[in-house]
């Protein structure tokens, strides 16, 4: 699974090429099933969820702005739809942890490798869209590893204010990365921004 091949297939699928989208499904179905299974813990539920993910993805694919981000986009759809499914039906007891750890481990690895690269692209592109103060605050903390006290000295600002800036800047970056709102607005929860920043940079 090469980067250029996936990008080309996404571009073709965005123009309505069903064969191209079918090839994307073929290449990612095992990985999506593995992600679904890890969340719903039931093979049948995971299979249904994976089908729903690809149906939803086909409808929403024209909205994907950067074809290189397809893998991460697919993972976010899977996570969101899994949460929706579990909230409707409640937690489902299913596969044992050992089964989950061993199931299709090799098929997920290429997806993870692509996602690590595209996460960096998305993150740095998102940072560029932020206002300067938000960008500098996040870069200082996550990219340059500055402590709150060091940042307080560098920005000549109280630690409490630095904490608040980090909180708001993470929310604004989250909104930019999700593509739902302009950077001047922000969502109601931080979600997993700390983890995304820490692992992507």
C-alpha positions as a Markdown table, in Angstrom:
| # | Residue | x | y | z |
|---|---|---|---|---|
| 1 | Unk | 0.0 | 0.0 | 0.0 |
| 2 | Unk | 1.8 | 3.1 | -1.2 |
| 3 | Unk | 1.1 | 6.7 | -0.4 |
| 4 | Unk | 0.8 | 7.8 | -4.0 |
| 5 | Unk | -1.5 | 4.9 | -4.9 |
| 6 | Unk | -3.9 | 5.7 | -2.1 |
| 7 | Unk | -3.9 | 9.4 | -3.0 |
| 8 | Unk | -4.7 | 8.6 | -6.6 |
| 9 | Unk | -7.5 | 6.3 | -5.7 |
| 10 | Unk | -9.0 | 8.9 | -3.4 |
| 11 | Unk | -8.9 | 11.5 | -6.1 |
| 12 | Unk | -10.6 | 9.2 | -8.6 |
| 13 | Unk | -13.2 | 8.2 | -6.0 |
| 14 | Unk | -14.0 | 11.8 | -5.3 |
| 15 | Unk | -15.0 | 12.2 | -8.9 |
| 16 | Unk | -17.5 | 9.4 | -8.6 |
| 17 | Unk | -15.4 | 6.5 | -9.7 |
| 18 | Unk | -17.0 | 3.6 | -7.8 |
| 19 | Unk | -14.3 | 1.1 | -8.8 |
| 20 | Unk | -11.7 | 3.4 | -7.2 |
| 21 | Unk | -13.7 | 3.5 | -4.0 |
| 22 | Unk | -14.2 | -0.2 | -4.1 |
| 23 | Unk | -10.4 | -0.6 | -4.3 |
| 24 | Unk | -10.0 | 1.7 | -1.2 |
| 25 | Unk | -12.5 | -0.5 | 0.6 |
| 26 | Unk | -10.6 | -3.6 | -0.3 |
| 27 | Unk | -7.3 | -2.1 | 1.0 |
| 28 | Unk | -8.7 | -0.7 | 4.2 |
| 29 | Unk | -11.5 | -3.1 | 5.1 |
| 30 | Unk | -9.3 | -5.3 | 7.4 |
| 31 | Unk | -7.9 | -2.2 | 9.2 |
| 32 | Unk | -11.3 | -0.6 | 9.7 |
| 33 | Unk | -12.7 | -3.9 | 10.9 |
| 34 | Unk | -9.8 | -4.2 | 13.4 |
| 35 | Unk | -10.4 | -0.6 | 14.7 |
| 36 | Unk | -14.2 | -1.3 | 14.9 |
| 37 | Unk | -13.6 | -4.6 | 16.8 |
| 38 | Unk | -11.3 | -2.9 | 19.3 |
| 39 | Unk | -14.1 | -0.4 | 20.1 |
| 40 | Unk | -17.3 | -2.5 | 20.1 |
| 41 | Unk | -15.7 | -5.8 | 21.2 |
| 42 | Unk | -18.0 | -8.0 | 19.1 |
| 43 | Unk | -17.1 | -9.4 | 15.7 |
| 44 | Unk | -20.6 | -9.1 | 14.3 |
| 45 | Unk | -21.1 | -5.6 | 15.6 |
| 46 | Unk | -17.7 | -4.7 | 14.2 |
| 47 | Unk | -18.6 | -6.1 | 10.7 |
| 48 | Unk | -21.8 | -4.0 | 10.7 |
| 49 | Unk | -19.9 | -1.0 | 11.9 |
| 50 | Unk | -17.2 | -1.3 | 9.2 |
| 51 | Unk | -19.9 | -1.5 | 6.5 |
| 52 | Unk | -21.6 | 1.6 | 7.8 |
| 53 | Unk | -18.2 | 3.4 | 7.9 |
| 54 | Unk | -17.5 | 2.7 | 4.2 |
| 55 | Unk | -21.1 | 3.7 | 3.2 |
| 56 | Unk | -20.8 | 6.9 | 5.2 |
| 57 | Unk | -17.3 | 7.5 | 3.8 |
| 58 | Unk | -18.5 | 7.1 | 0.2 |
| 59 | Unk | -21.1 | 9.8 | 0.8 |
| 60 | Unk | -18.8 | 12.2 | 2.5 |
| 61 | Unk | -15.6 | 11.6 | 0.5 |
| 62 | Unk | -16.1 | 14.7 | -1.7 |
| 63 | Unk | -15.8 | 16.8 | 1.5 |
| 64 | Unk | -12.2 | 15.4 | 2.2 |
| 65 | Unk | -10.0 | 18.4 | 1.4 |
| 66 | Unk | -6.6 | 16.6 | 1.4 |
| 67 | Unk | -6.6 | 13.1 | -0.2 |
| 68 | Unk | -3.4 | 12.4 | 1.7 |
| 69 | Unk | -5.4 | 12.4 | 5.0 |
| 70 | Unk | -7.7 | 9.6 | 3.9 |
| 71 | Unk | -6.5 | 7.1 | 6.5 |
| 72 | Unk | -6.8 | 9.4 | 9.5 |
| 73 | Unk | -10.2 | 10.6 | 8.2 |
| 74 | Unk | -11.4 | 7.0 | 8.0 |
| 75 | Unk | -10.1 | 6.3 | 11.5 |
| 76 | Unk | -12.0 | 9.3 | 12.9 |
| 77 | Unk | -15.2 | 8.2 | 11.1 |
| 78 | Unk | -14.8 | 4.8 | 12.6 |
| 79 | Unk | -14.3 | 6.1 | 16.1 |
| 80 | Unk | -17.2 | 8.5 | 15.9 |
| 81 | Unk | -19.6 | 5.9 | 14.5 |
| 82 | Unk | -18.5 | 3.4 | 17.1 |
| 83 | Unk | -19.3 | 5.9 | 19.9 |
| 84 | Unk | -22.7 | 6.5 | 18.4 |
| 85 | Unk | -23.4 | 2.8 | 18.1 |
| 86 | Unk | -22.4 | 2.1 | 21.6 |
| 87 | Unk | -24.4 | 5.0 | 23.0 |
| 88 | Unk | -27.5 | 3.7 | 21.3 |
| 89 | Unk | -27.1 | 0.0 | 22.2 |
| 90 | Unk | -24.9 | 0.2 | 25.3 |
| 91 | Unk | -21.6 | -1.6 | 25.8 |
| 92 | Unk | -21.3 | -5.0 | 24.1 |
| 93 | Unk | -19.4 | -7.8 | 25.7 |
| 94 | Unk | -17.5 | -9.8 | 23.1 |
| 95 | Unk | -14.0 | -10.8 | 22.2 |
| 96 | Unk | -11.3 | -11.4 | 24.7 |
| 97 | Unk | -8.3 | -9.1 | 25.0 |
| 98 | Unk | -5.9 | -11.7 | 23.7 |
| 99 | Unk | -8.0 | -12.1 | 20.6 |
| 100 | Unk | -8.1 | -8.4 | 20.1 |
| 101 | Unk | -4.4 | -8.1 | 20.5 |
| 102 | Unk | -3.7 | -10.7 | 17.8 |
| 103 | Unk | -6.5 | -10.0 | 15.3 |
| 104 | Unk | -5.2 | -8.7 | 12.0 |
| 105 | Unk | -2.3 | -6.9 | 13.7 |
| 106 | Unk | -0.3 | -6.9 | 10.5 |
| 107 | Unk | -3.0 | -5.4 | 8.4 |
| 108 | Unk | -3.3 | -2.3 | 10.7 |
| 109 | Unk | 0.4 | -1.5 | 10.6 |
| 110 | Unk | 0.6 | 0.0 | 7.1 |
| 111 | Unk | -2.4 | 2.2 | 8.1 |
| 112 | Unk | -0.7 | 3.3 | 11.2 |
| 113 | Unk | 2.5 | 4.2 | 9.3 |
| 114 | Unk | 0.5 | 6.3 | 6.8 |
| 115 | Unk | -1.4 | 8.0 | 9.7 |
| 116 | Unk | 1.7 | 9.0 | 11.5 |
| 117 | Unk | 3.0 | 10.8 | 8.4 |
| 118 | Unk | -0.3 | 12.4 | 7.6 |
| 119 | Unk | -0.9 | 13.4 | 11.2 |
| 120 | Unk | 2.2 | 15.5 | 11.0 |
| 121 | Unk | 1.0 | 17.1 | 7.8 |
| 122 | Unk | -2.4 | 17.9 | 9.3 |
| 123 | Unk | -1.0 | 19.2 | 12.5 |
| 124 | Unk | 1.5 | 21.6 | 11.0 |
| 125 | Unk | -1.1 | 22.8 | 8.5 |
| 126 | Unk | -3.5 | 23.4 | 11.3 |
| 127 | Unk | -1.0 | 25.3 | 13.4 |
| 128 | Unk | -0.4 | 27.7 | 10.4 |
| 129 | Unk | -4.1 | 28.5 | 10.4 |
| 130 | Unk | -4.1 | 29.6 | 14.1 |
| 131 | Unk | -3.6 | 33.2 | 15.3 |
| 132 | Unk | 0.1 | 33.8 | 16.2 |
| 133 | Unk | -0.4 | 33.7 | 19.9 |
| 134 | Unk | -2.2 | 30.4 | 19.8 |
| 135 | Unk | 0.4 | 28.9 | 17.5 |
| 136 | Unk | 3.4 | 30.1 | 19.5 |
| 137 | Unk | 1.8 | 28.8 | 22.7 |
| 138 | Unk | 1.3 | 25.3 | 21.3 |
| 139 | Unk | 4.7 | 25.2 | 19.6 |
| 140 | Unk | 6.5 | 26.3 | 22.8 |
| 141 | Unk | 4.7 | 23.6 | 24.9 |
| 142 | Unk | 4.6 | 20.7 | 22.5 |
| 143 | Unk | 7.3 | 21.2 | 19.9 |
| 144 | Unk | 10.0 | 22.9 | 22.0 |
| 145 | Unk | 9.1 | 21.1 | 25.3 |
| 146 | Unk | 8.9 | 24.2 | 27.4 |
| 147 | Unk | 7.5 | 23.9 | 30.9 |
| 148 | Unk | 4.7 | 26.2 | 32.1 |
| 149 | Unk | 7.2 | 28.1 | 34.2 |
| 150 | Unk | 9.6 | 28.6 | 31.3 |
| 151 | Unk | 6.7 | 29.7 | 29.1 |
| 152 | Unk | 5.6 | 32.1 | 31.9 |
| 153 | Unk | 9.1 | 33.7 | 31.8 |
| 154 | Unk | 9.3 | 33.7 | 28.0 |
| 155 | Unk | 5.9 | 35.2 | 27.4 |
| 156 | Unk | 6.1 | 37.4 | 30.5 |
| 157 | Unk | 2.7 | 36.1 | 31.5 |
| 158 | Unk | 1.4 | 34.4 | 34.7 |
| 159 | Unk | 1.3 | 30.6 | 34.7 |
| 160 | Unk | -2.4 | 30.6 | 35.1 |
| 161 | Unk | -2.8 | 32.6 | 31.9 |
| 162 | Unk | -0.4 | 30.2 | 30.1 |
| 163 | Unk | -2.6 | 27.3 | 31.2 |
| 164 | Unk | -5.7 | 29.1 | 29.9 |
| 165 | Unk | -4.0 | 29.9 | 26.6 |
| 166 | Unk | -3.0 | 26.3 | 26.1 |
| 167 | Unk | -6.5 | 25.1 | 26.8 |
| 168 | Unk | -8.1 | 27.5 | 24.3 |
| 169 | Unk | -5.4 | 27.0 | 21.7 |
| 170 | Unk | -5.9 | 23.2 | 21.8 |
| 171 | Unk | -9.6 | 23.7 | 21.3 |
| 172 | Unk | -9.1 | 26.0 | 18.4 |
| 173 | Unk | -6.6 | 23.6 | 16.8 |
| 174 | Unk | -9.0 | 20.8 | 17.3 |
| 175 | Unk | -11.7 | 22.7 | 15.5 |
| 176 | Unk | -9.3 | 23.5 | 12.6 |
| 177 | Unk | -8.2 | 19.9 | 12.3 |
| 178 | Unk | -11.8 | 18.7 | 12.3 |
| 179 | Unk | -12.6 | 21.2 | 9.6 |
| 180 | Unk | -15.9 | 22.1 | 11.2 |
| 181 | Unk | -15.2 | 25.7 | 12.3 |
| 182 | Unk | -12.8 | 28.5 | 11.8 |
| 183 | Unk | -9.9 | 28.9 | 14.1 |
| 184 | Unk | -11.6 | 31.8 | 15.9 |
| 185 | Unk | -14.2 | 29.5 | 17.3 |
| 186 | Unk | -13.7 | 26.4 | 19.4 |
| 187 | Unk | -15.5 | 23.3 | 20.6 |
| 188 | Unk | -16.7 | 22.4 | 24.1 |
| 189 | Unk | -14.2 | 19.7 | 24.9 |
| 190 | Unk | -10.5 | 19.1 | 24.5 |
| 191 | Unk | -11.0 | 15.5 | 23.3 |
| 192 | Unk | -7.6 | 13.9 | 22.6 |
| 193 | Unk | -5.7 | 16.9 | 21.5 |
| 194 | Unk | -2.9 | 16.4 | 24.0 |
| 195 | Unk | -2.3 | 12.9 | 22.7 |
| 196 | Unk | -2.5 | 14.0 | 19.0 |
| 197 | Unk | 0.0 | 16.8 | 19.6 |
| 198 | Unk | 2.4 | 14.6 | 21.5 |
| 199 | Unk | 2.4 | 11.8 | 19.0 |
| 200 | Unk | 2.3 | 13.7 | 15.8 |
| 201 | Unk | 5.1 | 16.2 | 16.2 |
